[in-house]
Amino acid sequence: MQPEGPYRYTHALGGSPVGKAWAAIDEQGRFVTVAVLDAPVAATPGWREAFAGAADLLARSADPMPYTYADFSAAAPWVAYPAEAGPGAEKLFRALGVEYTPAPPAIPPTSAPPAVSAPPAVSAPPAVSAPPAVSAPPVSAPPQPVSGGPQAPWAVQTGPIPGQLVSAVPHPISGVPTSPTAVTSSPPAAHVSPVSGPSADVFATPVRRITPSTPPPRRTGLWIGIAALVLVVLAGAGGAFLWVGSGGTKKPPPPYSLEERAVAIASPSLVYVEVLITGYLRDKETGAPLRATPITFNRRCSGFVVSRAGHVLTSAPCVKPADDTARQNALYVLGRTLIEEKQLDSGGLDAFVATKIKTTVLTGLDTQQEPEVRLFGQSNLAKGNLTDSPAIPGEIVKTWDQELGNVALVKLANDHLPVAELNTSADVQQGTSLISIGYATSDKDPLTAAYTVESKPVTVTGSGSSGQVSVYRVNDDIGGHSRGGLAIDSSGRVVGILDNDEELSSKANRAIVPVPTLAALLKEAGITNELGDADKRYRSGLDAYFAGRYADAITQLQAAANNSPTNLVAQTYRQNAIDRQNIEGETEGFPSWAVVLIAALGGALIVALVVLLVAARSRSRR
């Protein structure tokens, strides 16, 4: 039974006591090798972390083996490596210190003759291309055909595993080897009894049917000279072409951490959410306003984009606070105004709020109206109290209170925002490593503060509940404005949304409402979490960048940035790819001098051929 994942698995490459290696093809038709940790093993404490740690260690080793994609939080975690990089999946299992057994090769049909030509008569197994009898340990794999098309680098069933030593010519197969050192990546081929005497040619006949005529004398020397010159010129031009194209020996990509890659994938979807609520504080009994002018207060938090239409998941208390919370916020704004007007002593602010909160209500312009709510979102670096561009206006679509998860869905008036991907199959347990991403600031005045995207690795310390919803608890938080932010796994996919931990006296944002609650809210609102073309290009560009394919990364990241202008992270990594390309000497295309050189070599070839042909014709006339 093949594993689940975003690949089409073709065949198994090998196995170990803890998992299997597969050959697969991704959605773009690229070959990959995938290491899959068995689900029961992943459920054993310590193995999931060891699997992820080994992949990270291989990516940062002296001979790095970076992977293109991974999901360490799946029930059966997996890591995919580009096929051209070699047996990455095999190396990962060996790095775990477990025994790895390659899969057996496919045995060709016995009815089909081997693709060899006229073997000499020797004592050898039938239908085998006449190897000389040598004294050497037997090789368990069948001899490779002389002819045939090239094989895919990951399809080890059709040839030796990269890096495995195989003798230059196939040896006679004499059975199962007795020494472990004589075993290759495949089981031994079936034993075939030798046939005594030379092999007979079944097509031979004692009578020659056609008598060939005597061939005319050839100008062998002339044509050999022409052919030699052609080969020399073509070899020189081809060598220059390849040397120019390759830009010299390619250096391995720089090492990177799983955290960096995950944050790069998810952080562009983060949104700074600010809500401005305007209303009148009135006496509960009389309805008289405490102040003739309306009072406005702000609520600030984080959110993240979940649809190409601009839908954002965020914190419900942030965008629609409870009545007593809204009244308290408005009273503090009124109290500070009274202090500035010298009508209230600064030391009496808390007492003023505590007294008035019991006797007041917050309404709209009319006593029967709700306060006015305006919502704005910002990407990247955000500024407090901003309602003009680049702030994006939005509206509240749906909110769920604490009993249902404390989450809200809002829609921003922009359909070109980067989308985060929900991991609906996430398996989060105590001890799981996650990454929190949210907005934070060190400025004192929240109205004029600058808010930046911050990330922090966290560990799940346990679980609890918030109303009817089960939540995770983690050991650290980013800050008060991170509520509504992302909790992601090492693959950059969302496993939950950040919320207050009500059991802590500080009410820090160390609770995580899991993905099933978020998916239920989206389903109720009729919203689908789906990546757009720009999101897919962005992820492909990051894969290329972290794999060291900088020219491809530049192209993909530029396309992603063009289609999603708020994705400044795409522009940052595009510039990083340009810088790495310049440092390592990788070039796009060929410089003009190389084109001139190749053209000159081609011209020299034509001239040489003309001269030789003229000389040959002159000799024939004599």
C-alpha positions in Angstrom: 0.0 0.0 0.0 1.5 3.3 -1.1 1.8 6.3 1.2 -0.3 9.4 0.9 1.2 12.7 -0.3 1.4 15.1 -3.2 3.3 12.7 -5.4 2.6 9.8 -7.8 4.6 7.0 -6.5 6.0 4.6 -9.2 7.9 1.9 -7.2 9.7 1.2 -4.0 13.4 1.8 -3.9 14.2 0.1 -0.7 13.1 -0.4 2.9 14.3 -0.3 6.5 12.8 -1.4 9.8 11.3 2.1 10.3 10.2 3.1 6.8 10.5 2.9 3.0 12.1 4.8 0.2 10.0 5.4 -3.0 10.6 6.7 -6.5 7.9 9.3 -7.4 6.9 12.1 -9.7 5.6 15.5 -8.5 2.8 17.6 -10.0 5.3 19.3 -12.4 6.5 15.9 -13.7 9.8 16.1 -11.9 11.4 12.9 -10.5 11.9 12.7 -6.8 12.9 10.1 -4.2 10.7 10.1 -1.1 11.6 8.7 2.4 8.5 7.8 4.3 8.6 7.0 8.0 6.0 4.3 9.0 3.0 5.7 10.9 3.4 3.3 13.9 7.1 4.3 14.2 6.2 8.0 13.9 3.8 7.5 16.8 6.6 6.2 19.0 8.1 9.0 21.1 11.3 10.4 19.7 11.2 8.9 16.2 9.3 11.8 14.4 11.8 14.3 15.9 14.8 12.1 15.0 13.5 11.8 11.4 13.2 15.6 11.0 16.5 16.1 12.7 18.3 13.7 10.4 16.8 15.5 7.3 18.0 18.8 8.7 21.4 17.4 9.5 21.8 16.1 6.0 20.9 19.5 4.5 23.6 21.2 6.6 26.4 18.6 6.4 29.7 19.1 4.7 28.3 17.2 1.6 24.8 18.7 1.8 21.7 16.9 0.7 18.8 19.5 0.8 15.3 18.3 0.3 12.7 19.9 -1.9 9.6 19.4 0.3 8.6 17.6 3.5 5.8 17.0 5.9 7.1 16.0 9.4 3.7 16.4 11.0 1.8 13.9 8.8 0.7 10.5 10.3 3.5 9.0 8.2 6.1 11.8 7.9 7.9 12.1 4.6 10.8 13.9 3.0 11.3 14.4 -0.8 14.6 14.8 -2.5 15.3 15.8 -6.2 16.2 12.7 -8.2 19.2 14.3 -9.8 20.8 14.8 -6.4 21.2 11.1 -5.9 19.7 8.6 -3.4 18.6 11.1 -0.9 15.9 8.9 0.6 18.4 6.1 1.2 20.9 8.5 2.8 18.2 9.7 5.2 17.5 6.2 6.5 21.2 5.5 6.8 21.6 8.8 8.7 19.1 7.5 11.2 21.4 4.5 11.9 19.0 1.8 10.7 19.7 -1.0 8.3 18.6 -0.1 4.7 17.8 -2.8 2.1 17.4 -1.7 -1.5 14.5 -3.1 -3.4 15.1 -6.1 -5.8 15.6 -5.2 -9.5 13.0 -6.0 -12.1 13.8 -9.4 -13.8 13.5 -9.2 -17.6 11.4 -11.8 -19.4 13.3 -15.0 -20.3 11.7 -15.2 -23.7 13.3 -12.0 -24.9 16.9 -12.3 -26.2 19.5 -9.9 -24.7 20.4 -6.9 -26.6 24.0 -8.0 -27.5 25.7 -8.8 -30.8 27.4 -12.1 -31.9 28.9 -13.4 -28.6 32.0 -15.6 -29.0 31.6 -19.2 -28.3 32.5 -19.7 -24.6 31.3 -21.9 -21.8 28.7 -19.6 -20.2 25.0 -19.6 -19.3 22.7 -19.4 -22.3 21.6 -16.0 -23.5 24.4 -14.1 -21.7 26.8 -12.0 -23.5 30.0 -14.2 -23.4 32.1 -12.7 -20.5 35.6 -14.1 -20.1 36.0 -16.6 -17.3 37.6 -14.8 -14.4 38.1 -15.5 -10.8 36.0 -13.0 -8.9 33.2 -13.0 -6.4 29.8 -13.5 -8.0 27.6 -10.5 -8.4 24.0 -11.0 -7.5 22.5 -8.4 -9.9 21.8 -9.5 -13.5 24.3 -8.2 -16.2 23.3 -4.8 -17.6 22.3 -4.7 -21.3 24.8 -3.2 -23.7 22.2 -1.3 -25.7 19.1 0.6 -24.5 17.9 4.1 -23.6 19.1 6.0 -20.6 17.4 5.3 -17.3 15.8 7.7 -14.9 18.3 8.5 -12.2 15.9 7.4 -9.5 14.8 4.1 -11.1 17.3 1.9 -9.4 15.4 -1.2 -10.5 16.9 -0.8 -13.9 20.5 -0.4 -12.9 23.0 0.0 -10.0 22.4 2.4 -7.2 24.5 5.6 -7.7 27.7 5.2 -5.8 27.5 1.4 -5.7 30.5 -0.4 -7.2 29.8 -2.9 -9.9 32.4 -4.8 -11.9 33.1 -3.5 -15.4 31.8 -6.6 -17.1 29.2 -9.1 -15.9 30.5 -12.2 -14.2 29.0 -15.6 -14.4 26.2 -16.0 -11.8 26.8 -19.0 -9.6 24.1 -18.7 -6.9 23.6 -16.8 -3.7 26.8 -15.3 -2.4 27.9 -16.6 0.9 29.6 -13.5 2.2 27.6 -10.3 3.2 30.2 -8.2 1.5 29.4 -9.8 -1.8 25.7 -8.8 -1.7 24.7 -5.8 -3.9 21.5 -3.9 -3.8 19.5 -6.7 -5.4 18.7 -10.4 -4.6 20.8 -12.9 -6.7 19.6 -13.9 -10.1 18.4 -17.5 -10.7 21.2 -20.0 -11.2 21.4 -21.2 -14.8 23.4 -24.4 -15.6 26.2 -23.9 -18.0 26.2 -25.6 -21.4 29.3 -27.5 -22.4 30.9 -26.7 -25.6 30.6 -23.6 -27.8 27.2 -22.0 -28.5 25.8 -23.0 -31.9 24.6 -20.5 -34.4 21.1 -21.7 -35.2 21.0 -19.4 -38.3 24.2 -20.7 -39.8 24.0 -22.6 -43.1 26.8 -24.4 -45.1 25.8 -22.8 -48.4 26.4 -19.0 -49.1 23.1 -17.7 -50.6 24.5 -14.4 -52.0 28.0 -13.9 -53.3 29.1 -10.3 -52.6 30.8 -8.3 -55.3 34.3 -7.0 -54.8 34.0 -3.5 -53.3 35.8 -0.6 -55.1 38.9 0.8 -53.6 38.2 3.5 -51.0 40.0 6.7 -50.2 40.2 5.7 -46.6 43.0 8.1 -45.6 41.2 11.1 -47.0 37.8 10.4 -45.3 39.6 9.5 -42.0 41.3 12.8 -42.0 38.1 14.7 -42.7 36.3 12.8 -40.0 39.1 13.4 -37.5 39.0 17.1 -38.2 35.2 17.3 -37.9 35.4 15.5 -34.5 38.2 17.8 -33.3 36.3 21.0 -34.2 33.0 19.7 -32.8 34.6 18.6 -29.6 36.2 22.0 -29.2 33.0 23.8 -29.9 31.0 21.5 -27.7 33.5 21.8 -24.8 33.4 25.6 -25.0 29.6 25.5 -25.2 29.3 23.3 -22.1 32.0 25.2 -20.2 30.3 28.5 -20.8 26.9 27.1 -20.0 27.9 25.5 -16.8 29.7 28.5 -15.4 32.3 26.2 -13.9 31.8 23.8 -11.0 28.5 24.5 -9.2 28.8 25.0 -5.5 26.3 23.4 -3.1 23.5 25.6 -1.9 24.1 27.3 1.5 22.8 25.5 4.5 19.4 26.5 6.0 17.2 25.5 8.9 13.8 24.0 8.7 12.5 27.0 10.6 13.8 29.5 8.0 12.1 27.6 5.2 8.8 27.2 7.1 8.7 30.9 8.0 9.5 31.9 4.5 6.6 29.8 3.2 3.9 30.9 5.7 4.8 34.5 6.8 3.7 36.3 3.6 0.1 35.4 4.4 0.2 37.1 7.9 -2.0 40.2 8.2 -2.0 43.0 10.8 -5.7 43.5 11.7 -6.9 46.8 13.3 -10.5 47.5 14.2 -11.8 51.0 15.0 -15.0 51.0 17.1 -16.8 54.3 17.5 -19.8 54.9 19.8 -21.4 56.8 22.7 -21.0 56.0 26.4 -24.4 56.5 28.0 -25.9 56.2 31.4 -27.7 52.9 31.7 -30.7 54.3 33.4 -31.3 57.6 31.6 -29.6 57.0 28.3 -27.8 60.4 28.6 -24.3 60.4 27.0 -21.4 60.8 29.3 -19.8 63.0 26.7 -21.4 64.9 23.8 -18.8 63.7 21.2 -18.4 60.0 20.2 -15.5 57.9 21.6 -13.3 55.8 19.4 -11.0 53.0 20.5 -8.8 50.5 18.6 -8.4 46.7 18.8 -5.2 45.2 17.3 -4.3 41.6 16.5 -2.9 39.3 13.8 -4.6 37.2 11.2 -3.7 35.2 8.1 -5.1 34.9 4.6 -6.9 31.6 3.7 -8.5 32.2 0.3 -7.6 33.9 -3.0 -10.6 36.2 -2.5 -9.0 37.9 0.5 -10.6 36.0 3.4 -8.6 36.2 6.6 -8.9 34.1 9.8 -8.3 36.1 13.0 -9.4 36.4 16.7 -13.1 36.9 17.4 -12.5 39.0 20.6 -10.3 41.3 18.5 -12.8 42.2 15.9 -16.0 41.8 18.0 -15.2 42.2 21.7 -17.7 41.3 24.4 -20.0 44.1 25.6 -18.1 44.6 28.9 -14.7 44.6 27.1 -15.9 47.2 24.6 -17.3 49.3 27.4 -14.1 49.1 29.4 -12.0 50.1 26.4 -14.2 53.1 25.7 -14.1 54.2 29.4 -10.3 54.1 29.4 -10.3 56.4 26.4 -12.7 58.8 28.0 -10.8 58.7 31.3 -7.5 59.6 29.6 -9.3 62.5 27.8 -10.5 63.8 31.1 -7.0 63.6 32.6 -5.7 65.7 29.7 -8.5 68.2 30.4 -7.6 68.3 34.1 -11.0 66.9 35.0 -9.6 63.6 36.4 -6.5 62.9 38.4 -4.2 60.4 36.7 -4.1 58.2 39.8 -7.9 57.8 39.7 -8.2 56.3 36.2 -8.7 52.7 37.2 -11.2 53.6 39.9 -13.1 55.8 37.4 -13.4 52.8 34.9 -14.3 50.3 37.7 -17.2 52.6 38.8 -18.6 53.6 35.5 -18.5 50.2 33.8 -21.4 49.1 36.0 -23.6 52.0 35.2 -23.0 52.7 31.5 -23.7 51.2 28.1 -22.0 51.7 24.7 -24.3 52.4 21.7 -24.2 53.9 18.3 -25.5 57.4 17.3 -28.9 56.2 18.5 -29.5 54.2 21.7 -30.9 51.3 19.6 -27.9 51.2 17.3 -24.7 49.2 17.6 -21.4 51.1 17.7 -19.8 51.7 14.3 -17.1 49.2 13.4 -14.4 49.8 10.8 -11.8 47.1 10.0 -8.4 47.4 8.2 -5.6 45.0 7.3 -1.9 45.6 6.5 0.8 43.3 5.2 4.6 43.3 6.0 5.5 46.4 8.1 2.3 47.8 9.6 1.6 51.2 11.2 -0.9 51.7 14.0 -4.1 53.8 13.5 -3.6 53.8 9.7 -6.8 53.9 7.6 -5.3 55.1 4.2 -3.3 53.0 1.8 -1.5 50.7 2.2 -4.1 49.7 4.8 -6.8 47.6 3.1 -10.4 48.0 4.2 -12.3 44.9 5.2 -15.5 43.6 6.8 -16.5 41.0 9.3 -18.0 37.9 7.7 -18.6 35.5 10.7 -17.5 35.2 14.3 -17.5 32.3 16.7 -17.4 33.0 20.5 -15.2 31.3 23.1 -17.6 28.3 23.3 -16.9 27.5 19.6 -13.2 28.5 19.4 -12.9 32.3 19.6 -12.2 32.6 15.9 -13.5 35.0 13.2 -13.5 35.3 9.4 -13.1 38.7 7.8 -12.7 39.7 4.2 -10.2 42.3 2.9 -10.8 44.2 -0.3 -7.8 42.7 -2.1 -7.8 39.4 -4.0 -4.0 39.3 -4.7 -2.8 38.4 -1.2 -0.6 35.4 -0.4 -2.5 32.4 0.9 -1.5 30.1 3.8 -2.1 26.4 3.5 -4.0 24.5 6.3 -2.6 21.1 7.3 -5.9 19.3 7.9 -4.1 16.0 8.7 -1.7 17.5 11.3 -0.8 15.2 14.1 0.1 17.5 17.0 1.1 15.9 20.3 2.9 16.8 23.5 6.5 17.5 22.6 5.8 18.5 19.0 7.9 21.4 17.7 6.0 24.2 16.1 6.6 27.8 15.0 4.5 30.8 16.1 4.2 33.8 13.7 2.5 37.1 14.6 2.8 40.8 14.8 4.7 42.5 17.6 6.1 45.9 18.6 8.5 47.5 21.0 7.0 51.0 20.7 5.2 52.5 23.7 2.4 54.3 22.0 0.2 51.8 20.2 -1.5 54.5 18.1 1.8 55.4 16.3 3.7 52.2 16.8 5.3 50.2 14.0 4.3 46.5 14.0 6.6 43.9 12.5 6.3 40.2 11.7 8.0 38.1 14.3 8.4 34.3 14.6 9.5 32.0 17.5 10.0 28.2 17.8 7.7 26.7 20.4 7.0 23.3 21.9 3.7 21.8 22.7 3.5 21.3 26.5 0.0 19.9 26.8 -3.6 20.3 25.9 -6.7 21.8 27.3 -10.1 23.2 26.3 -11.7 26.5 25.5 -15.4 26.1 25.6 -16.3 23.1 23.5 -13.0 23.2 21.7 -9.8 21.3 22.5 -6.6 23.5 22.3 -2.9 22.9 22.5 -0.7 24.8 24.9 2.9 25.9 24.0 5.8 27.1 26.1 6.3 30.6 24.8 4.6 33.4 22.9 5.5 36.4 20.7 3.4 39.1 22.5 0.0 40.6 23.0 -0.6 41.5 19.3 0.2 38.0 18.0 -3.4 36.8 18.9 -4.9 35.5 15.7 -1.5 34.6 14.2 -0.2 31.4 12.8 1.0 28.2 14.4 2.8 26.2 11.7 4.7 23.0 11.3 8.2 22.5 9.8 6.7 22.3 6.3 5.2 25.8 6.6 1.6 24.6 6.8 -0.9 25.9 9.4 -1.8 23.6 12.3 -3.7 26.2 14.4 -4.4 29.9 15.3 -2.9 31.7 18.3 -5.2 32.6 21.2 -5.1 33.7 24.8 -4.4 30.9 27.4 -7.1 31.7 30.0 -5.4 29.5 32.6 -2.4 31.8 32.7 -2.6 34.9 34.9 -0.9 36.9 32.1 -3.4 35.6 29.5 -0.4 35.2 27.1 -1.1 33.9 23.6 0.1 30.4 24.3 -3.1 28.5 23.3 -3.5 27.1 19.8 -6.9 26.5 18.4 -6.4 23.5 16.0 -7.1 23.3 12.3 -10.3 21.3 12.5 -12.1 24.2 14.2 -10.8 26.6 11.5 -11.8 24.2 8.7 -15.3 24.0 10.2 -15.7 27.8 10.3 -14.6 28.0 6.6 -17.0 25.3 5.6 -19.9 27.0 7.3 -19.0 30.2 5.5 -18.6 28.4 2.1 -14.9 29.3 1.8 -12.3 26.9 0.3 -8.7 27.0 1.5 -6.9 26.7 -1.9 -3.5 28.0 -3.1 -3.5 30.2 -6.2 -1.0 30.2 -9.1 1.1 32.9 -7.4 1.3 30.8 -4.2 2.4 27.7 -6.1 5.0 29.7 -8.0 6.2 31.2 -4.8 6.7 27.8 -3.2 8.4 26.4 -6.3 10.7 29.4 -6.3 11.6 28.7 -2.6 12.2 25.1 -3.4 14.6 26.1 -6.2 16.4 28.6 -4.0 17.0 26.2 -1.1 18.1 23.6 -3.7 20.7 26.0 -5.2 18.9 26.4 -8.5 19.1 30.2 -8.5 18.2 30.9 -12.1 14.9 29.0 -11.7 14.3 30.6 -8.3 14.7 34.1 -9.8 12.2 33.4 -12.5 9.6 31.8 -10.2 9.9 34.3 -7.4 9.6 37.2 -9.8 6.4 35.8 -11.3 5.0 35.3 -7.8 5.9 38.9 -6.8 4.3 40.2 -10.0 1.0 38.4 -9.3 1.0 39.2 -5.5 2.7 42.6 -5.0 2.3 42.5 -1.2 4.6 39.4 -1.0 7.8 41.3 -0.2 9.3 38.0 1.1 9.3 36.8 -2.5 11.2 39.8 -3.6 13.7 39.4 -0.8 14.5 35.8 -1.7 14.6 36.7 -5.4 17.4 39.2 -4.5 19.1 36.6 -2.3 19.0 34.2 -5.3 20.6 36.9 -7.5 23.3 37.5 -4.9 24.0 33.8 -4.5 24.2 33.4 -8.3 26.7 36.2 -8.6 28.8 34.8 -5.7 28.8 31.3 -7.1 29.3 32.2 -10.8 26.1 30.7 -12.1 24.9 32.5 -15.2 21.7 32.7 -17.1 22.3 32.0 -20.8 25.6 32.6 -22.6 27.8 35.8 -22.8 28.3 37.4 -26.2 31.9 36.4 -26.4 31.0 32.7 -26.1 28.5 33.0 -29.0 31.3 34.6 -31.1 33.7 31.8 -30.2 31.2 29.1 -31.1 30.4 30.8 -34.4 34.1 31.1 -35.3 34.6 27.4 -34.6 31.7 26.6 -36.8 33.1 28.7 -39.6 36.5 27.1 -39.3 34.8 23.7 -39.6 33.0 24.7 -42.9 36.2 26.1 -44.4 38.2 23.0 -43.5 35.6 20.7 -45.0 35.5 22.7 -48.3 39.3 22.6 -48.6 39.5 18.9 -48.0 36.7 18.2 -50.5 38.4 20.3 -53.2 41.7 18.5 -52.6 40.0 15.1 -52.8 38.4 15.9 -56.1 41.7 17.1 -57.6 43.3 13.8 -56.6 40.5 11.8 -58.2 41.0 13.5 -61.5 44.6 12.6 -61.6 
